[in-house]
Amino acid sequence: MTSPARPRLCLLPGLDGTGRLYTPLIAALADAADVEVLSYDSGHFESYPALAAAIEPALLRHADVTLVAESFAGPLGVLFAHRHPARVRGLVMAATFVHAPLPLSRAGARLLDALPAVASPVFALERLLAGRGLPPPLRAEFEAILASLPFEVLRQRALAALRVDVRPQLAELRVPLLFLQAKRDRLIWPQAAREILRGARDVLHAVVDAPHFLFQIAPAPAASEIRRFLAQLAGAGSA
């Protein structure tokens, strides 16, 4: 049961859509908030707006929620906060983007669109996302998630990320935002971070010494920044 004194966090997963990689962050936030992890349908993907509509019923159960959106889910968090500002107290965006996450994103999308279905290069992906690598339990979970997801679903989500543009919705947001930037991110280019910081009305910025898998590799410092943000939201709400 949710305590009235504790904030409610809803975590929106990255490209995998399962939320299973949020375990380290949930443990680090156990004393600070009531946490709910949403997941996406692993069988198909249409678009960011369609996904936002699909998860809307789960989010609308809460009248006062702070969203946490990592990587792929950043645009999704922006869309929901823009659509329901009265329900969203704050938005945490981590290692993410609102438009063109990579240099030459359009060219990358064309290349990915033409790519035949192939087995995911787990080792290369792990190095790209996690730097020196994941702890063994998380590595096993990561490999199991990749093995369970259809290649076409991952491809369509990646294509949507490369083509998305929610800069207009970000500019209109009146919801306080915390942007956590991964200092050693090899996936999301720095311009993507600058677009968020330049485009948001009310944004706090923190850099965490971590690779793209910020919540998995550095959950404690990430949780500290989120706790600080929640405290500011609570102070603003009682003012």
N, C-alpha and C positions, 0 to 999 in steps of 0.2 A: 504494500500500500504506500502511495506517495505521501510523504510528509509535507504539510503546507509550507514549512520553512525551507524545504529543499527544492532547488531548481530542477526542472525537467529538461534533460538533454535527449534529443533524437539524433542518432548518428546515421548518416547517409553514406553507404559504402562507395568504394572506388569502382574500377572497371569490372572487377569480379562480381560485384552485386550481392555478395553473400553476407558481408559483415563479419565473417569469421576471423578476419585478420585484425579486428578491433580489440581482441582480448587484452593486450598489454595496456591500452589506453583505459579500458573499462576498469581494470584493476587499479590503475593510478588515480582514477576519479571516484573510487568507491565511497570515499568519505565526504565527497563534495556535492554529489548530485544523484538523482534517480535517472538512470540511463536506459534508453530503449534503442535497440539496433533494428533498423528496417532492412529489408532485403528486396531484391528485384526478381522478377520472373526470369529464371535461367533458360527458359525454352525459346523465347523470342525477344526481339527489341525492335521498336518502330522509330521513335524519335524522343528527344528530350521532353517536348510538350506532352507526348503520350505517356511517358514514364512519370512525369509530374502528376498527371491526372490519375494514373494507376495507384500511386502511393498516397494521394490526397486523403482518402478515407481514413487511413491509419493516422495521419498527422492531424486531421480535424477532430480527433478524439480529445485533443488537448487545447485548452484555451490559452495557455501561456507556456511556450516552449522555446528553447534555444536550439537551433539547428547546428549540427557539426557536419560539414561536407568536405571530404577529402578528394583530391585529384579529379577523376571523372565526374564526381558528384557536385563540384563547385557550381556549374551552371544550373543544376537542379535546385540547389539551395537558394540561389538567386531568384529563380522562377517562383518558387513557393513563397519566399519572403515577400516578393513583390506582389503576389496575388493575395496574400493574407497578412498584411502588416499588423493587424490588431491581435493576431494570435502568436506572432513570432516576436519574442522579446529581444533576441539577438541572433546573429549568424556568425559562426566560426568557419572560415575557409582555410584549408591547409594544403599546401603544395598543389595549387590548382590554378584555374584560369577562367576567363569569361569569353575569350576569343583567341583563336590561332595559338595554341599552346606551344607549337614548334616553329622554328624557321621554315619557310616554304611549306606551310601546312597544307595548302591547296595541292601542291605537287605531291606531297606525301599521301594525301587522300586518294589521288588518282592512282598512285602506285599500289596502295593497300587495296583499293577496289579491284585491281587486276590480279592481285596475288592469289595463287591457288591455295586451297586448304592444305596446310602442312602442320606437322606436330610442333607444338610450342617449344622453343629452345629454352628450357627451364633455367639452365645455368646462366645463359646470357641475360635472360630477363631478371634473374635474381641480382646479378651484379649491377644491372642498370638501375633497378628499383631500390636495392638495399645496400649498395656499395660493397663492403667487404663480405656481406652475406648475412643471412638471418640466423638466429639461434635455432638449433636443431628442431625443437617442437614446432616453431613457426615455419621452418623450411618444409617440414613434412606436411603441414597444413596447406601451405602455398602450392606444393606439388599436387596434393589431392584436389584442391580447388581447380587448378588448371586442367587436370585430367577429367574433371566432371563437367566442364563447360563446353558447349558446342563451339567449334571454331567460328562459325558464321555469326553467332551472337557476339563473341568478342570482337570480330571484325566490324560489325555494324555499330557497336558502341564506340570503338576507336574512330570509325569514320565520322560519327556524330560529334565526337569531341574535336576532331580536326576542323569541322565545318561550322561549329556552333558560334553564335554571336549574341550574347545577352548583355552587351554593353549598355543598350538603352534602358533595360530593366534595372541594371546596377545603378545607373545615374539617377534613377527615380526612387531608389530605395530610401526610406526614412528609418530603417532599422539599423541600430549600431552593429558594426562589423569588426571582427578580429581576423586579421590575415596573418597566418603563420607561414613563413617562408622557410623552406629547407635550404640551408646554406650550401649543401653539397648535392643539390638536385641535378641529376644528369638527364632528366626527362623533360621537365618544364623549363622553357627558356626564360631568362630574366625579364624580357619585355612583357611577358604575361603577368608577372607580379606588378610591374610598373603600371600596366593598364588598370589593374584593380585599385591600386593606391591613388592613381590619378582620377579614376572615374567614380569612386564612392564618396558619398557626402560625409559620412561619419565612420571613420575607419581608424583602428589601432593596428600597428604593424609590429611584429616580433619575428626575429630571425632565430631559428633553432639550428644548432650544429648537428645536422643529420642529412642523410640522403633523401631521395623522394619518399621512401617509406618512413616518413617522419614519426607517425604514431607508433610504428612497430619497433623502430630502432631507438627512439628517444622519447618514450612515453612520459617519463617523469618531468622533464622540462616543458614538454608540450602541455601536460596537465597543469603545471604551475601557471602557465600563461592563461589557460582556460579558466582556472580558479580566479585569477586576478580579474579577468573579464567578467565573470559571473558576479563577483563582488561589486564591480562598478555598475553593472546592470541593476543589482539589488539596491544600491545606493541611489541610483537615478529614479528607480520605481518608488522609493519611499520619500523622495524629496518633495 
